[in-house]
Structures are given as structure tokens and as C-alpha cells.
Amino acid sequence: MRESIVRMCCRGIYSCHWKHPSNDKRRFTCCWFFFVSLMAVLALGWMYVCFVAYNDHNDVNWEAFRTFSLWVNWYMIMIIMYGVLTIYCLLLLLFSLFQFAIKEPLDLHWLHKVLLFLGLIIVVLGIVMMACKWTQEWSTVRLSLQTTAPFLQLAAVGSLTMISWLVFKSFNRTKKAASRVFILIALLTVSTGIYLSPLLIESPCLIDDLPPKPALLGHRGAPLLAPENTMMSFRKSMECGVAAFETDVQLSKDSKPFLMHDHGNKNLRRTTNVDTVFPNRSNDTSSNFTWEELQMLNAGDWFVKTDPFWSVSSLSEEERALARNQTVPLLSDLLNLASQHSISIIFDLKNDYEDCNHTVRTILESGIPQDLIWWLPDACREYVKKQAKGFRQVYSNVTKMKQNNGKFLNLYYESAAEIRNLRNENVSINLWGVHERWLFSLVWCMGATSVTTNTCHVFKDMSRPDWHLKPCYYRIMWITADSVSFLLMVILFVVQRRRKSRNRIFRLEPEKTIPLLPL
């Protein structure tokens, strides 16, 4: 009874024939099964890409804000949408495999066909958008595979072992010799590729000696715990033990260097209440506002209202009240804080040539030790070398660094592949944009000197990468997994053959008759 209910539910969900199987002879059932399988793999693969790219999800939200002037966690909405699609495709594939196992007809309902085509369009659009607008994320995917490849191989071995039961079942059902040869060759090819793929895996976390933990730089402070580029945010990052503050410097109309990331038209709208205080000037650039006018703006209430990282709930009521009352800080405010606690500062200049002189003068007048300033902007670098010889000259380009005999680099994390060679040349490397544990673990194994991050409160408690193994231990793992998988597949094949032989004997054995006694 229970078996019939399960059979009925599986058939009904897949084909909408609840009481009895469909009597119609549907065409292309194998093609639809292949399409369901393809969509499940494609949706799962794209979901993996979306999770990997979550490290940079704030860039997507920021670009969307520039387009729609509305701050919403657009990336999380996209993740949820693709997650639902992936679960739907995987469940549909499981139902089809179950129906195949219980010898039910694979009669896919037309509604599922429509939804699968819509899902295919949505995934393709996502891939096209990334290929056109966000090409650097393919480098992120490549880095993630260096982290996950050993585990993906083990998962593939397990999946191959489980699916082999259905493959052997199909092999035994097939009567044509050509079809049997094709199934056997396909299985051997896939198995060989999966079993031997570790020979091509080069993961940085397969190392004998683990490098020191990278130092942490607070990206605009600690933007998950306080409004970015505010004094509260920088003080929060100090609780993480950061080695340096990372910030952005702009110049007001009366030449006062202040801290803010967004620049250009509408640059005050995301992180201040300029719409309320100066409703007729909300689209102006910050360079059109005097410092006195900028002081009138609230720079923290937006953080509590929009909750850009879904992290406000972790703050106490006192912290939320403090966040709501943050203002736009001067560069001199941050210099004083850094000087008191011997924390370095690295920054970008949004209008390099205009802001350079005033910024350097402000730094020198603050009295901060010059070796705490990491000078990153290429503009007026020669001028800065003459005016402040003690600044640490940090380059964002390997060629320029070597031309100037420098020893400090600030690179985007996608350049992580260059780390080992540069570290062998005694170059200190800071990687910016490292916000997820898997990526921090990867660059740790690679030997990065420091990272600029939004999530210093997460990384501060990590005493070691999420995983790393000695190469010899990994070789033992994958050889053992391959051997066990191969042995199980042989056993499954033998069991299937014996069951087929037994069924054939039962079919060929003549029925025994009982002789009738004469009356």
C-alpha cells in the first residue's frame, strides 16, 4: 500500500497522472529526461557561481543603486530566485530518476516543460550579464575551484557510485549490442576522468607549511557593524585588531579633506540625508558643498534603515542609536585616531590632482608618524616622495613597483595567483576585496601579507584556514575514495547481472502441473 502511494505521488508530480499512468505514447521522452538533467546541472552550477560571487555582492547593489537610486539588497533577491529554480530542477530530476527505477513512464507534464524553458532563459540571462558587465567574477570562480576542487572530486566520486546502479540497470535492460557498448564506453570515460582528476588539481591549500595569518585592514572601517567611513566604523574595526584603516578621501568646496566613498553626481544620496537637508541640491557633487554644509548631514541613519548587510540586528540598542547619529568625518579625525593607536592608513583620492596637495598638507600637520601612511594614489607620487619621504609607497601595479624599486603592493584579490612568486622576492602584498571565509582561507594559504576586508570581525577569530592538507594526506584520501568507489561499482554490476540471470531462469522454467486423480 505504501509503495503504491509513493509510486502515485511520484507519477503525479512528474506527469500529473495521479490515478493511472498515461496510455498515450509520448514522443521524445528520453530527450525531455536529458533536458531535465541538463537544467539541473546548469542551475546547480550557476548557483555555485552566485554563491562564489557573493564576496562582491555589494558591488552589484551599488551599481543598482546608481541606476535606480534605490538601495535594496538586489543580490540577495537574485540568490533567492536562483535558489528556488535550482531546488525545483533538482527535485524534478530526482522524481524522474525514481520513476525510471520503478519502471514508470517518463511523461513530463507540459507545465514543467514551460517552467524549465523559463528557467533556462533566466540562467542564460544571468550568464550573459556576468560575461558582459562583471567579467572579473570569472577569475573569482577560477579561484574558488582551487579551494573546492578536492571536495568536488570526492563528491563526484560518490555521485558516480550512486548513479552507477541506474546505469547498470539500463545496461542490462538494453538488448542491442551497440547500445551496450556505448553505455559501457561512456561510463568508463566518465569514471576515468573523475578518478584521475586529482592529478590536475593544484590547490594552494595542499601545502606542507602554512604561511603566517594575513593582517587585516578595515575596508571603510567595519561596514557590517557601523556606517561606512564614519568614526564609529573605524573604532569598530579597531576591536578586530586591524593593522590599517582603508578609506576614501575627497575635498569639500572650501578644500577640507573628508571621508566618503561615493563620488560624482548624486554621491551624497546613498550614505547621507542630503535629500532632506538640501532637497534642491541632492544631485550635486560633494565638491559643491562647504565643510559647514557637510557637517549638517547625517551619515548613519541610512545604515540602520536600509540594513545593507542584514547585520543591524546584531547591534545593541545603544549601538544603533550611536549609528543613527554619525556624521561625515574629516581626514584629520581619522589621522588623530590612527596616531593614538599606531594604526596605519591607506586611502584612495577620488579627484587625485585636485586633492593631493591639501591631503598631504593635512597629514603632515596632524603630526602622525609618516611610516603609518601607506601612499597608494599614483597621482603626484613624485611630489609626495619629496614632501614626505617617510610615507610607505604602495603600488597597484607590479611593473611600476619594480621600476621604482618598491616592495609594497596593493592588488585586487583576483591577482592572487601572483602571490607566491612575489613573496619569494620579499614583496609585501595586500589584497583588497576579501570578504568571505573561503577566499580569506585561500589567500592565507597563498601567503598574502594582509587583506582589506568588510568582515574583520569574522576573520579575527580564525586561527587557521577553513582547511588545508599536506599533499601526501590528500593523495591517500583520493586513492582510497577511488578504490572504494570502484569496488562498490563492481559489486553493483555483479548483483545486477545475477538478478537478471535469476529472473531469466524463472521466466524459462516450465510451470509444474498436478496430475488429476481419476474419479
VEXDREN-2710 file (C-alpha; in Angstrom, 1 decimal):
% VEXDREN-2710
k/r/px/py/pz
1/MET/0.0/0.0/0.0
2/ARG/2.8/2.4/1.0
3/GLU/4.7/1.6/-2.2
4/SER/1.6/2.3/-4.4
5/ILE/1.2/5.7/-2.7
6/VAL/4.8/6.6/-3.3
7/ARG/4.5/5.5/-6.9
8/MET/1.3/7.5/-7.4
9/CYS/2.8/10.7/-5.8
10/CYS/5.9/10.5/-7.9
11/ARG/4.0/9.9/-11.1
12/GLY/1.5/12.7/-10.3
13/ILE/4.1/15.3/-9.5
14/TYR/6.1/14.5/-12.7
15/SER/3.3/13.9/-15.2
16/CYS/0.0/15.0/-13.4
17/HIS/-1.4/11.5/-13.9
18/TRP/-2.4/10.6/-10.4
19/LYS/-4.6/7.6/-10.7
20/HIS/-3.2/5.7/-13.6
21/PRO/-0.1/6.0/-15.9
22/SER/-0.7/7.8/-19.2
23/ASN/-1.7/5.5/-22.0
24/ASP/-0.6/8.0/-24.6
25/LYS/2.6/7.1/-26.4
26/ARG/4.6/10.3/-25.8
27/ARG/7.4/11.1/-28.1
28/PHE/10.9/12.3/-27.2
29/THR/10.6/11.2/-23.5
30/CYS/14.3/10.5/-23.5
31/CYS/15.0/14.0/-24.8
32/TRP/12.9/15.6/-22.1
33/PHE/14.7/13.5/-19.5
34/PHE/18.0/14.7/-20.9
35/PHE/16.7/18.3/-20.8
36/VAL/15.7/17.9/-17.1
37/SER/19.1/16.6/-16.3
38/LEU/20.8/19.4/-18.2
39/MET/18.8/22.1/-16.4
40/ALA/19.5/20.5/-13.0
41/VAL/23.3/20.6/-13.7
42/LEU/23.2/24.1/-15.2
43/ALA/21.1/25.5/-12.4
44/LEU/23.3/23.9/-9.8
45/GLY/26.5/25.2/-11.5
46/TRP/25.1/28.7/-11.8
47/MET/24.0/28.6/-8.1
48/TYR/27.6/27.8/-7.3
49/VAL/28.8/30.8/-9.3
50/CYS/26.3/33.0/-7.5
51/PHE/27.5/31.9/-4.1
52/VAL/31.1/32.4/-5.0
53/ALA/30.4/35.9/-6.4
54/TYR/28.7/36.8/-3.1
55/ASN/32.1/38.0/-2.0
56/ASP/31.5/41.0/-4.3
57/HIS/27.7/41.3/-3.9
58/ASN/27.9/44.9/-2.6
59/ASP/29.4/46.0/-5.9
60/VAL/26.2/44.8/-7.6
61/ASN/24.0/46.5/-5.1
62/TRP/26.0/49.7/-5.5
63/GLU/25.7/49.7/-9.3
64/ALA/22.0/49.0/-9.0
65/PHE/21.7/52.0/-6.7
66/ARG/23.4/54.2/-9.2
67/THR/20.9/53.1/-11.8
68/PHE/17.6/53.0/-9.7
69/SER/18.5/55.4/-6.9
70/LEU/17.1/52.8/-4.5
71/TRP/19.2/50.8/-2.0
72/VAL/18.0/47.2/-1.8
73/ASN/19.9/44.0/-1.4
74/TRP/19.4/43.2/-5.0
75/TYR/22.0/40.4/-5.0
76/MET/20.2/38.5/-2.2
77/ILE/16.9/38.7/-4.2
78/MET/18.8/37.2/-7.1
79/ILE/20.3/34.4/-4.9
80/ILE/16.8/33.5/-3.6
81/MET/15.3/33.4/-7.1
82/TYR/18.1/31.2/-8.5
83/GLY/17.9/29.0/-5.3
84/VAL/14.3/28.3/-5.9
85/LEU/15.0/27.4/-9.5
86/THR/17.8/25.1/-8.6
87/ILE/15.7/23.2/-6.0
88/TYR/12.9/22.8/-8.5
89/CYS/15.2/21.4/-11.2
90/LEU/16.9/19.0/-8.8
91/LEU/13.6/17.7/-7.4
92/LEU/12.3/17.2/-10.9
93/LEU/15.4/15.2/-11.7
94/LEU/15.1/13.1/-8.6
95/PHE/11.4/12.3/-9.4
96/SER/12.4/11.3/-13.0
97/LEU/15.2/9.0/-11.7
98/PHE/12.8/7.4/-9.2
99/GLN/10.2/6.8/-12.0
100/PHE/12.9/5.3/-14.1
101/ALA/13.9/3.0/-11.2
102/ILE/10.3/1.8/-10.7
103/LYS/9.7/1.4/-14.4
104/GLU/7.1/4.2/-14.7
105/PRO/6.8/6.1/-18.0
106/LEU/8.6/9.4/-18.1
107/ASP/5.7/11.5/-19.2
108/LEU/6.7/15.1/-18.3
109/HIS/3.8/17.5/-18.0
110/TRP/3.6/20.5/-20.2
111/LEU/3.7/22.9/-17.3
112/HIS/7.0/21.6/-16.2
113/LYS/8.3/22.0/-19.8
114/VAL/7.3/25.6/-19.8
115/LEU/8.9/26.3/-16.4
116/LEU/12.1/24.6/-17.5
117/PHE/12.3/26.7/-20.6
118/LEU/11.7/29.9/-18.5
119/GLY/14.4/28.7/-16.1
120/LEU/16.8/28.2/-18.9
121/ILE/16.2/31.7/-20.2
122/ILE/16.8/33.2/-16.7
123/VAL/20.1/31.3/-16.2
124/VAL/21.3/32.2/-19.7
125/LEU/20.5/35.9/-19.0
126/GLY/22.4/35.7/-15.8
127/ILE/25.4/34.2/-17.5
128/VAL/25.3/36.9/-20.3
129/MET/25.0/39.7/-17.8
130/MET/28.1/38.4/-15.9
131/ALA/30.0/37.9/-19.1
132/CYS/29.3/41.5/-20.3
133/LYS/29.1/43.6/-17.1
134/TRP/31.0/41.6/-14.4
135/THR/33.8/39.8/-16.2
136/GLN/36.2/39.8/-13.3
137/GLU/34.0/37.3/-11.5
138/TRP/35.1/34.5/-13.7
139/SER/38.5/35.0/-12.0
140/THR/36.7/34.5/-8.7
141/VAL/35.1/31.3/-9.9
142/ARG/38.5/30.1/-11.0
143/LEU/40.0/30.8/-7.6
144/SER/37.1/29.1/-5.8
145/LEU/37.7/26.0/-7.8
146/GLN/41.2/25.9/-6.4
147/THR/39.6/25.8/-3.0
148/THR/36.7/23.4/-3.7
149/ALA/38.2/21.1/-6.3
150/PRO/39.4/18.4/-3.9
151/PHE/35.9/18.2/-2.3
152/LEU/34.1/18.4/-5.7
153/GLN/36.1/15.4/-6.8
154/LEU/35.2/13.4/-3.8
155/ALA/31.5/14.4/-4.3
156/ALA/31.7/13.4/-7.9
157/VAL/33.1/10.0/-6.9
158/GLY/30.2/9.5/-4.5
159/SER/27.6/10.6/-7.1
160/LEU/29.1/8.4/-9.8
161/THR/28.9/5.4/-7.4
162/MET/25.2/6.0/-6.7
163/ILE/24.2/6.6/-10.3
164/SER/26.1/3.5/-11.5
165/TRP/23.2/1.4/-10.2
166/LEU/20.8/3.0/-12.7
167/VAL/23.5/2.8/-15.4
168/PHE/24.0/-0.9/-14.9
169/LYS/20.2/-1.4/-14.8
170/SER/19.9/0.3/-18.1
171/PHE/22.8/-1.7/-19.5
172/ASN/21.1/-5.0/-18.5
173/ARG/17.8/-3.9/-20.0
174/THR/19.3/-3.0/-23.3
175/LYS/19.2/-5.7/-25.9
176/LYS/21.2/-4.1/-28.7
177/ALA/24.9/-4.7/-28.6
178/ALA/25.7/-1.3/-29.9
179/SER/23.8/0.4/-27.1
180/ARG/25.5/-1.7/-24.5
181/VAL/28.9/-0.8/-26.0
182/PHE/28.0/2.9/-25.9
183/ILE/26.9/2.8/-22.3
184/LEU/30.0/0.9/-21.2
185/ILE/32.4/3.3/-23.1
186/ALA/30.6/6.4/-21.7
187/LEU/30.8/5.0/-18.1
188/LEU/34.4/4.1/-18.4
189/THR/35.3/7.5/-19.9
190/VAL/33.5/9.5/-17.1
191/SER/34.8/7.2/-14.4
192/THR/38.4/7.6/-15.6
193/GLY/38.1/11.4/-15.8
194/ILE/36.7/11.6/-12.3
195/TYR/39.1/9.1/-10.7
196/LEU/42.2/10.7/-12.2
197/SER/41.2/14.4/-12.0
198/PRO/43.2/15.0/-8.8
199/LEU/46.3/14.7/-10.9
200/LEU/45.3/18.1/-12.4
201/ILE/44.2/19.7/-9.2
202/GLU/46.6/22.4/-7.9
203/SER/45.1/23.8/-4.7
204/PRO/47.2/26.3/-2.7
205/CYS/45.8/24.8/0.5
206/LEU/47.5/21.5/-0.3
207/ILE/50.8/22.6/1.3
208/ASP/53.3/21.3/3.9
209/ASP/53.9/24.5/5.8
210/LEU/51.2/27.1/6.4
211/PRO/52.2/30.8/6.0
212/PRO/51.5/33.3/8.8
213/LYS/48.0/34.7/9.0
214/PRO/47.4/37.8/6.9
215/ALA/47.0/41.1/8.7
216/LEU/43.6/42.7/8.5
217/LEU/42.8/46.2/7.0
218/GLY/39.3/47.6/7.8
219/HIS/37.6/48.5/4.5
220/ARG/36.0/51.8/5.2
221/GLY/36.2/50.7/8.8
222/ALA/33.9/47.8/9.7
223/PRO/30.9/48.5/7.4
224/LEU/28.9/45.5/8.6
225/LEU/28.9/46.8/12.1
226/ALA/28.6/50.5/11.6
227/PRO/28.0/53.1/8.8
228/GLU/31.0/53.0/6.4
229/ASN/33.6/55.8/6.6
230/THR/32.4/57.0/9.9
231/MET/34.4/57.3/13.2
232/MET/32.1/54.6/14.7
233/SER/33.0/52.3/11.8
234/PHE/36.8/52.8/12.3
235/ARG/36.5/52.3/16.1
236/LYS/34.6/49.1/15.5
237/SER/37.4/47.9/13.2
238/MET/39.9/48.6/16.0
239/GLU/38.1/45.9/18.0
240/CYS/39.2/43.4/15.3
241/GLY/42.8/44.4/15.8
242/VAL/43.2/45.8/12.3
243/ALA/46.7/46.8/11.1
244/ALA/45.4/49.7/9.0
245/PHE/42.3/51.7/8.1
246/GLU/41.3/51.8/4.5
247/THR/39.3/54.8/3.4
248/ASP/38.4/57.3/0.6
249/VAL/39.4/61.0/0.7
250/GLN/37.5/63.8/-1.1
251/LEU/37.8/67.6/-0.9
252/SER/35.0/70.0/0.1
253/LYS/34.3/73.2/-1.7
254/ASP/36.5/75.1/0.9
255/SER/39.3/72.5/0.5
256/LYS/38.7/70.4/3.6
257/PRO/39.7/66.7/3.1
258/PHE/36.8/64.5/4.3
259/LEU/36.0/60.8/4.1
260/MET/33.4/59.3/1.7
261/HIS/33.5/56.6/-1.0
262/ASP/30.8/57.6/-3.5
263/HIS/31.7/60.5/-5.8
264/GLY/30.3/62.3/-8.8
265/ASN/26.7/63.3/-9.2
266/LYS/24.3/62.1/-6.5
267/ASN/27.3/60.9/-4.5
268/LEU/25.7/62.1/-1.2
269/ARG/22.4/60.3/-1.6
270/ARG/23.3/56.8/-0.6
271/THR/25.0/57.4/2.7
272/THR/23.6/60.8/3.9
273/ASN/20.2/62.5/4.3
274/VAL/21.0/65.2/1.7
275/ASP/17.5/64.7/0.2
276/THR/16.0/66.1/3.4
277/VAL/18.6/68.7/4.4
278/PHE/19.2/70.1/0.9
279/PRO/16.3/68.8/-1.3
280/ASN/17.2/71.1/-4.2
281/ARG/20.9/70.0/-4.2
282/SER/20.7/66.3/-3.7
283/ASN/22.1/65.6/-7.2
284/ASP/25.2/67.9/-6.7
285/THR/28.6/66.5/-6.1
286/SER/30.2/66.8/-2.7
287/SER/32.8/69.3/-4.0
288/ASN/29.9/71.8/-4.3
289/PHE/29.3/71.7/-0.6
290/THR/31.3/73.5/2.0
291/TRP/32.5/71.7/5.1
292/GLU/30.0/73.6/7.2
293/GLU/27.2/72.3/5.0
294/LEU/28.6/68.7/5.0
295/GLN/28.6/68.8/8.8
296/MET/24.8/69.3/8.7
297/LEU/24.3/65.9/7.1
298/ASN/23.6/62.7/8.9
299/ALA/25.9/59.9/7.8
300/GLY/24.5/57.0/9.8
301/ASP/20.7/56.9/9.8
302/TRP/20.7/55.3/6.3
303/PHE/22.6/52.3/7.7
304/VAL/20.0/51.5/10.3
305/LYS/17.1/52.0/7.9
306/THR/18.4/50.1/4.9
307/ASP/20.4/47.4/6.8
308/PRO/22.6/46.9/3.7
309/PHE/24.4/43.8/5.0
310/TRP/21.5/42.4/7.1
311/SER/23.7/42.9/10.2
312/VAL/21.9/45.6/12.1
313/SER/20.1/43.0/14.2
314/SER/23.4/42.0/15.8
315/LEU/23.9/45.5/17.2
316/SER/22.6/46.6/20.6
317/GLU/20.1/49.4/21.1
318/GLU/22.9/51.7/22.2
319/GLU/25.0/50.9/19.1
320/ARG/22.0/51.5/16.8
321/ALA/21.4/54.9/18.5
322/LEU/25.1/55.7/18.1
323/ALA/25.0/54.7/14.4
324/ARG/22.0/56.9/13.7
325/ASN/23.9/60.0/14.9
326/GLN/27.1/59.6/12.8
327/THR/28.3/62.5/10.8
328/VAL/30.7/62.9/7.9
329/PRO/34.3/62.9/9.3
330/LEU/37.3/64.9/8.4
331/LEU/40.5/63.1/7.4
332/SER/42.2/64.8/10.4
333/ASP/39.8/63.0/12.7
334/LEU/40.9/59.6/11.4
335/LEU/44.6/60.7/11.5
336/ASN/44.3/61.5/15.2
337/LEU/42.7/58.2/15.9
338/ALA/45.3/56.3/13.9
339/SER/48.2/58.2/15.6
340/GLN/46.9/57.5/19.1
341/HIS/46.7/53.7/18.5
342/SER/49.6/53.3/16.0
343/ILE/47.4/52.1/13.2
344/SER/48.3/52.7/9.6
345/ILE/46.1/54.4/7.0
346/ILE/45.7/53.6/3.3
347/PHE/43.3/55.6/1.1
348/ASP/42.1/56.5/-2.4
349/LEU/41.8/60.0/-3.7
350/LYS/38.6/60.5/-5.8
351/ASN/40.0/63.6/-7.5
352/ASP/43.7/62.9/-7.5
353/TYR/45.3/66.0/-8.8
354/GLU/42.9/68.4/-7.0
355/ASP/43.0/66.7/-3.7
356/CYS/46.7/65.7/-3.4
357/ASN/48.3/68.9/-2.1
358/HIS/45.6/69.5/0.6
359/THR/45.6/65.9/1.7
360/VAL/49.4/65.8/2.1
361/ARG/49.4/69.1/4.0
362/THR/46.7/67.8/6.3
363/ILE/48.6/64.6/7.0
364/LEU/51.9/66.5/7.8
365/GLU/50.1/69.0/10.0
366/SER/48.5/66.2/12.0
367/GLY/51.8/65.0/13.4
368/ILE/51.1/61.4/12.6
369/PRO/54.3/59.3/12.2
370/GLN/55.0/59.2/8.4
371/ASP/55.6/55.5/8.4
372/LEU/51.9/54.9/9.3
373/ILE/50.8/56.4/6.0
374/TRP/50.6/54.0/3.1
375/TRP/50.5/56.2/0.0
376/LEU/48.5/54.5/-2.7
377/PRO/47.4/57.1/-5.4
378/ASP/49.7/57.2/-8.4
379/ALA/48.9/60.9/-8.9
380/CYS/51.6/63.3/-7.7
381/ARG/53.6/60.3/-6.3
382/GLU/56.9/62.1/-7.1
383/TYR/55.7/65.2/-5.3
384/VAL/54.8/63.1/-2.3
385/LYS/58.2/61.4/-2.2
386/LYS/59.8/64.9/-1.9
387/GLN/57.4/66.3/0.6
388/ALA/57.0/63.2/2.8
389/LYS/59.9/60.8/2.4
390/GLY/58.7/58.7/5.3
391/PHE/55.4/57.6/3.6
392/ARG/55.3/53.9/2.6
393/GLN/54.9/53.9/-1.2
394/VAL/52.4/51.3/-2.1
395/TYR/51.8/50.4/-5.8
396/SER/48.8/48.8/-7.5
397/ASN/50.9/47.6/-10.5
398/VAL/53.8/45.2/-10.4
399/THR/55.6/46.8/-13.3
400/LYS/55.5/50.3/-11.7
401/MET/56.6/48.9/-8.4
402/LYS/59.7/47.2/-10.0
403/GLN/60.5/50.4/-11.9
404/ASN/60.6/52.3/-8.6
405/ASN/62.3/49.6/-6.6
406/GLY/59.3/49.3/-4.4
407/LYS/58.4/46.5/-2.0
408/PHE/54.7/47.0/-1.3
409/LEU/51.8/46.1/-3.5
410/ASN/48.0/46.6/-3.1
411/LEU/46.2/44.3/-5.6
412/TYR/42.7/43.1/-6.3
413/TYR/42.3/39.6/-5.0
414/GLU/41.9/38.2/-8.5
415/SER/45.7/38.7/-8.8
416/ALA/46.2/36.1/-6.0
417/ALA/47.9/33.7/-8.4
418/GLU/51.0/36.1/-8.5
419/ILE/51.4/36.0/-4.7
420/ARG/53.9/33.1/-4.3
421/ASN/56.4/34.4/-6.9
422/LEU/56.2/38.0/-5.5
423/ARG/56.6/36.7/-1.9
424/ASN/59.7/34.9/-2.9
425/GLU/61.1/38.3/-3.9
426/ASN/60.3/39.7/-0.4
427/VAL/57.4/41.8/-1.6
428/SER/54.6/42.7/0.9
429/ILE/51.2/42.1/-0.7
430/ASN/47.9/43.4/0.4
431/LEU/44.8/42.0/-1.4
432/TRP/41.7/44.1/-1.3
433/GLY/38.1/42.9/-1.6
434/VAL/38.4/39.8/0.5
435/HIS/35.2/39.4/2.4
436/GLU/34.3/35.6/2.6
437/ARG/35.9/32.9/4.7
438/TRP/36.7/30.7/1.7
439/LEU/38.6/33.4/0.0
440/PHE/40.4/34.5/3.1
441/SER/41.5/30.9/3.7
442/LEU/42.7/30.6/0.1
443/VAL/44.9/33.8/0.1
444/TRP/46.2/32.8/3.6
445/CYS/47.4/29.5/2.1
446/MET/48.9/31.5/-0.8
447/GLY/50.9/33.7/1.6
448/ALA/49.2/37.1/1.3
449/THR/50.7/39.7/3.8
450/SER/47.4/41.4/4.5
451/VAL/43.8/41.8/3.2
452/THR/41.4/44.6/3.0
453/THR/38.0/43.4/4.2
454/ASN/34.5/44.2/5.3
455/THR/34.4/41.3/7.7
456/CYS/37.3/41.8/10.0
457/HIS/35.1/40.7/12.9
458/VAL/34.8/37.3/11.2
459/PHE/38.4/36.8/10.3
460/LYS/39.9/38.0/13.6
461/ASP/38.8/34.7/15.3
462/MET/40.2/32.4/12.7
463/SER/43.3/30.7/14.0
464/ARG/43.8/28.7/10.8
465/PRO/42.3/28.4/7.3
466/ASP/39.0/26.6/6.9
467/TRP/41.0/23.7/5.6
468/HIS/44.5/22.8/4.4
469/LEU/46.1/19.4/4.0
470/LYS/49.6/18.1/3.4
471/PRO/49.7/16.7/-0.2
472/CYS/50.6/13.2/0.9
473/TYR/47.4/13.0/3.1
474/TYR/45.3/14.2/0.2
475/ARG/46.8/11.5/-2.1
476/ILE/45.8/8.9/0.4
477/MET/42.3/10.3/0.6
478/TRP/41.6/10.3/-3.1
479/ILE/43.2/7.0/-3.9
480/THR/41.1/5.4/-1.0
481/ALA/37.9/7.0/-2.3
482/ASP/38.6/5.9/-5.9
483/SER/39.3/2.4/-4.8
484/VAL/36.2/2.0/-2.6
485/SER/34.0/3.5/-5.4
486/PHE/35.4/1.1/-8.0
487/LEU/34.9/-1.9/-5.7
488/LEU/31.3/-0.8/-4.9
489/MET/30.6/-0.4/-8.6
490/VAL/31.9/-3.9/-9.4
491/ILE/29.7/-5.3/-6.6
492/LEU/26.6/-3.4/-8.0
493/PHE/27.4/-4.7/-11.5
494/VAL/27.6/-8.3/-10.3
495/VAL/24.4/-8.0/-8.3
496/GLN/22.6/-6.6/-11.3
497/ARG/23.8/-9.4/-13.6
498/ARG/22.9/-12.2/-11.1
499/ARG/19.4/-10.7/-10.6
500/LYS/18.9/-10.6/-14.4
501/SER/20.1/-14.2/-14.7
502/ARG/17.7/-15.3/-11.9
503/ASN/14.7/-13.5/-13.5
504/ARG/15.5/-15.2/-16.8
505/ILE/15.6/-18.6/-15.3
506/PHE/12.2/-18.0/-13.6
507/ARG/10.7/-17.0/-16.9
508/LEU/12.1/-20.0/-18.8
509/GLU/11.2/-22.7/-16.1
510/PRO/8.0/-24.6/-17.2
511/GLU/5.1/-24.5/-14.9
512/LYS/4.6/-27.7/-12.8
513/THR/1.2/-29.3/-13.1
514/ILE/-0.5/-31.5/-10.5
515/PRO/-1.9/-34.8/-12.0
516/LEU/-5.7/-35.3/-11.6
517/LEU/-6.8/-38.4/-9.8
518/PRO/-9.4/-40.5/-11.7
519/LEU/-12.9/-40.4/-10.3
END
